[in-house]
Amino acid sequence: MSSPEFSRADFRRFTPIQTRWMDNDVYAHVNNVVYYSFFDTIVNGYLVSEGALDIGASDVIGLVVETQCRYFAPVSFPESLEGGLRVARIGNSSVKYQLAIFKEDATEPAAEGHFVHVYVDRATRRPASLPAPLRAALEKIAA
Protein backbone atom coordinates (compact mmCIF):
# COMPACT_ATOMS: atom_id res chain seq x y z
CA MET A 1 0.00 0.00 0.00
CA SER A 2 1.34 3.41 -0.92
CA SER A 3 1.73 6.38 1.41
CA PRO A 4 -0.13 9.67 1.13
CA GLU A 5 1.49 12.37 -0.98
CA PHE A 6 0.00 15.18 1.11
CA SER A 7 -0.59 16.16 4.72
CA ARG A 8 -3.01 18.65 6.24
CA ALA A 9 -0.36 21.40 6.03
CA ASP A 10 -0.38 21.19 2.20
CA PHE A 11 -3.94 22.55 1.93
CA ARG A 12 -5.24 26.11 2.25
CA ARG A 13 -8.98 25.43 2.19
CA PHE A 14 -11.01 22.96 4.26
CA THR A 15 -14.64 21.94 4.05
CA PRO A 16 -16.40 20.10 6.89
CA ILE A 17 -18.06 16.85 5.78
CA GLN A 18 -20.51 14.94 7.90
CA THR A 19 -20.79 11.30 6.90
CA ARG A 20 -24.28 9.91 6.54
CA TRP A 21 -25.73 6.52 7.42
CA MET A 22 -26.27 5.81 3.72
CA ASP A 23 -22.54 6.39 2.97
CA ASN A 24 -21.59 3.11 4.70
CA ASP A 25 -21.54 -0.06 2.65
CA VAL A 26 -21.91 -3.67 3.75
CA TYR A 27 -18.30 -3.63 4.96
CA ALA A 28 -19.22 -0.90 7.50
CA HIS A 29 -17.12 1.85 5.96
CA VAL A 30 -17.80 4.71 3.55
CA ASN A 31 -18.00 3.23 0.07
CA ASN A 32 -15.31 4.26 -2.42
CA VAL A 33 -17.73 6.00 -4.80
CA VAL A 34 -18.82 8.40 -2.04
CA TYR A 35 -15.36 9.99 -2.02
CA TYR A 36 -15.97 11.28 -5.55
CA SER A 37 -19.15 12.94 -4.31
CA PHE A 38 -17.11 14.50 -1.50
CA PHE A 39 -14.62 15.82 -4.08
CA ASP A 40 -17.37 17.29 -6.26
CA THR A 41 -19.00 18.94 -3.26
CA ILE A 42 -15.70 20.39 -2.00
CA VAL A 43 -14.72 21.89 -5.37
CA ASN A 44 -18.11 23.28 -6.37
CA GLY A 45 -18.92 24.46 -2.84
CA TYR A 46 -15.71 26.49 -2.85
CA LEU A 47 -16.45 28.00 -6.27
CA VAL A 48 -19.99 28.96 -5.25
CA SER A 49 -18.82 30.46 -1.94
CA GLU A 50 -16.25 32.58 -3.80
CA GLY A 51 -18.83 33.88 -6.29
CA ALA A 52 -16.97 32.14 -9.13
CA LEU A 53 -19.84 29.79 -10.03
CA ASP A 54 -23.56 30.32 -10.32
CA ILE A 55 -24.75 26.75 -10.81
CA GLY A 56 -27.82 27.71 -12.84
CA ALA A 57 -26.63 30.80 -14.67
CA SER A 58 -22.85 30.93 -15.24
CA ASP A 59 -21.98 31.23 -18.93
CA VAL A 60 -18.90 29.07 -18.38
CA ILE A 61 -19.17 25.73 -16.54
CA GLY A 62 -16.65 23.08 -15.52
CA LEU A 63 -16.96 19.56 -16.89
CA VAL A 64 -15.11 16.79 -15.10
CA VAL A 65 -12.69 15.06 -17.49
CA GLU A 66 -10.52 13.16 -15.00
CA THR A 67 -10.64 12.00 -11.38
CA GLN A 68 -8.51 9.82 -9.17
CA CYS A 69 -8.74 8.72 -5.56
CA ARG A 70 -6.29 6.74 -3.44
CA TYR A 71 -7.42 5.30 -0.11
CA PHE A 72 -5.27 4.99 3.02
CA ALA A 73 -7.62 4.50 5.99
CA PRO A 74 -11.29 3.62 6.29
CA VAL A 75 -13.86 6.12 7.50
CA SER A 76 -17.44 5.40 8.50
CA PHE A 77 -20.66 6.93 9.73
CA PRO A 78 -20.95 8.82 12.08
CA GLU A 79 -17.47 10.33 11.66
CA SER A 80 -16.97 14.01 10.96
CA LEU A 81 -14.41 14.65 8.22
CA GLU A 82 -12.70 17.57 6.55
CA GLY A 83 -11.95 17.92 2.87
CA GLY A 84 -8.74 19.71 1.92
CA LEU A 85 -8.61 21.58 -1.39
CA ARG A 86 -5.85 23.20 -3.39
CA VAL A 87 -5.23 23.96 -7.05
CA ALA A 88 -2.27 22.20 -8.67
CA ARG A 89 -2.51 23.76 -12.14
CA ILE A 90 -4.44 26.57 -13.78
CA GLY A 91 -4.56 26.52 -17.58
CA ASN A 92 -6.42 28.66 -20.10
CA SER A 93 -9.57 26.52 -19.90
CA SER A 94 -8.71 23.78 -17.40
CA VAL A 95 -7.94 23.36 -13.73
CA LYS A 96 -6.43 20.48 -11.78
CA TYR A 97 -7.59 20.35 -8.18
CA GLN A 98 -5.90 18.25 -5.51
CA LEU A 99 -8.07 17.02 -2.68
CA ALA A 100 -7.71 15.06 0.52
CA ILE A 101 -10.19 13.67 3.03
CA PHE A 102 -9.07 13.91 6.66
CA LYS A 103 -10.52 12.43 9.80
CA GLU A 104 -11.13 15.14 12.38
CA ASP A 105 -7.79 16.51 13.64
CA ALA A 106 -5.73 13.98 11.61
CA THR A 107 -2.59 15.24 9.88
CA GLU A 108 -2.47 12.41 7.32
CA PRO A 109 -5.37 11.91 4.89
CA ALA A 110 -7.66 8.90 4.85
CA ALA A 111 -7.87 9.44 1.07
CA GLU A 112 -6.47 11.82 -1.52
CA GLY A 113 -6.88 12.43 -5.18
CA HIS A 114 -7.37 14.90 -7.98
CA PHE A 115 -10.16 16.28 -10.08
CA VAL A 116 -9.76 18.01 -13.46
CA HIS A 117 -12.32 20.46 -14.82
CA VAL A 118 -12.32 21.68 -18.40
CA TYR A 119 -14.32 24.88 -18.56
CA VAL A 120 -16.71 25.21 -21.46
CA ASP A 121 -19.38 27.56 -22.74
CA ARG A 122 -22.65 26.40 -21.18
CA ALA A 123 -24.56 26.57 -24.49
CA THR A 124 -22.02 25.22 -26.99
CA ARG A 125 -19.96 22.95 -24.70
CA ARG A 126 -16.82 24.27 -26.44
CA PRO A 127 -13.74 25.09 -24.32
CA ALA A 128 -13.80 28.61 -22.90
CA SER A 129 -11.19 30.73 -21.16
CA LEU A 130 -11.51 30.94 -17.40
CA PRO A 131 -13.47 34.06 -16.42
CA ALA A 132 -11.55 36.56 -14.26
CA PRO A 133 -13.57 35.88 -11.05
CA LEU A 134 -12.98 32.14 -11.42
CA ARG A 135 -9.27 32.60 -12.04
CA ALA A 136 -9.01 34.88 -8.98
CA ALA A 137 -10.75 32.27 -6.77
CA LEU A 138 -8.44 29.53 -8.06
CA GLU A 139 -5.30 31.59 -7.49
CA LYS A 140 -6.26 31.99 -3.81
CA ILE A 141 -5.78 28.27 -3.24
CA ALA A 142 -3.04 27.56 -5.78
CA ALA A 143 -0.25 25.31 -4.52
N, C-alpha and C positions, 0 to 999 in steps of 0.2 A: 504494500500500500504506500502510495506517495505521501509526501508531507505538504502542508499548505504553502502556497507561495507568499501569502499575505498574512499580516497580523492586524489587530484593531488599529494600531498607530498609522497604518498605511491609508486610512480612509478619512475623508473630511466631512462626510455627510452620513447620518444614521437615521434609520426609520424604525420605529417600534413595530413589532409584528406579534400579534397574539395568535398562537396556534388555536385551531378549532377541533372539536371532537371529530368532525368529518375528515380532517387531514390525516388521521392515523389510518394505517392499513391493517391487514390481518396479522402483521408481524409486530404490531403495537408501536410503530414509529411513523413519523411523517413520511408519506409516500414520496418517491423521487420526483414525480411529476409536479408536486405541489411547489417545489423549489422554483420552478420556472414561473409559476404564478407569483411567488414572492418577488422574483426579479422584475417581472413586468410591473407589479404594483410599486416597487421601489423607484424604478426609473420614471414611470409616468406620473407618479405622485410628486416626485421632485420637480418635474417639468411644469406641472400644473401649479404647484405652490410658488414657483418662481415667475409665473405669468408667461412662460415660454410656450405653453400648449393650452389651447382651448379645444377640448376633445371634440366638440360638435361643430366648431366654426373655423379652426385654423386652416389657412390656405395650404400650408405645408404640413404633412404628417409623416411620422416615422414608421416604416415597415420593418419588421424583424426579418433579417436575412441570415442570421447565425446566432446560435446559443451554445453554451457549454456549461456543464456543472460537474464538479468533482466533490465527492462526499468523504468526510473524515470522521464524523461522529454522529450517532443518531440523535434526533430530537423527537419529542412526542408531546401530544396534548397532555397537560395544560401548560406547557412551558411558554414563557415570554421570551421572545427573541429580538434581535436587532439586525437590521440589514445595512451593511456598509456599502457606500456607493462612491465611485470616483470615475473620472473619464481618462481613458488610456490614450485615445487618439481622436482628434477632431479633423475631419477632412472638409472638402467643399460641400459634399452632400451626405456624408456618412459620419457616424460616431461609434466608437467602441467603448462601451462601459465595462468596468470591472466591478464585480459585486461579491460580497461575502455575507454569510449568515452566521451570526454569533449567538451563542447562549448568553443569557444575561451575565454581564461582568466578565465574560471569558475574553482572553487576549488572542487566542487562536480560533479560527473559524471552524464551525461544524461542516460548512460547505463553502465553496467559492466557485466563481465562474465568470463568464463574460456574455455580453449581449450586444449585438451590432444592429443599429438602425441605419437604414438608408432613407433619407428624407426625400419625399416626392410631392409633387403637386397633387392635392386631394382629388381634383377632377380628372386629370389626365394620367395619373400614376407614373409620370415621367420624373426622373431625378431633378431635384431643385436645390439650389444653394440654401444653406442654412440662414434663416432670417436673423437679423442682428440681435433681437432679444433672446433667441435660442442660443446663439453663439456665446452671448454674455453669460447666460446661466451655466453653460457647459464649462466655460473657462474658470468659473468659480470653484469647480471641483476637479479641475484637471490635475493629473498626477505630475 
